[in-house]
Amino acid sequence: MATREKRLAQFDGNGEPAPEQRVEVLCEDHSGTYQLPFACRFVNGQWRNDTTGGALEANVIAWRMPREKQAGIA
């Protein structure tokens, strides 16, 4: 299992992303850190699911630009 520090090092977003920018987010709760399986946007001071527009009920601790998916890797 990846450590918190190792996961944080993979998320290099600084400040807040532009509202139109789709990003990947790293969240944290009492069980540890995890990446959400969907893109998000930061709109009017609130993190939202890019597809549904719904507000996240998660503690976002970091973000990054979407990574390219490699062919043949699940």
Buried (B, 14 or more C-beta within 10 A) or exposed (E): EEEEEEBBEEBEBEEEBEEEBEBBBBBBEEEEBBBBEEBBBBBEEEBBBBEEEEEBEBEBBBBBEEEEEEEEEE
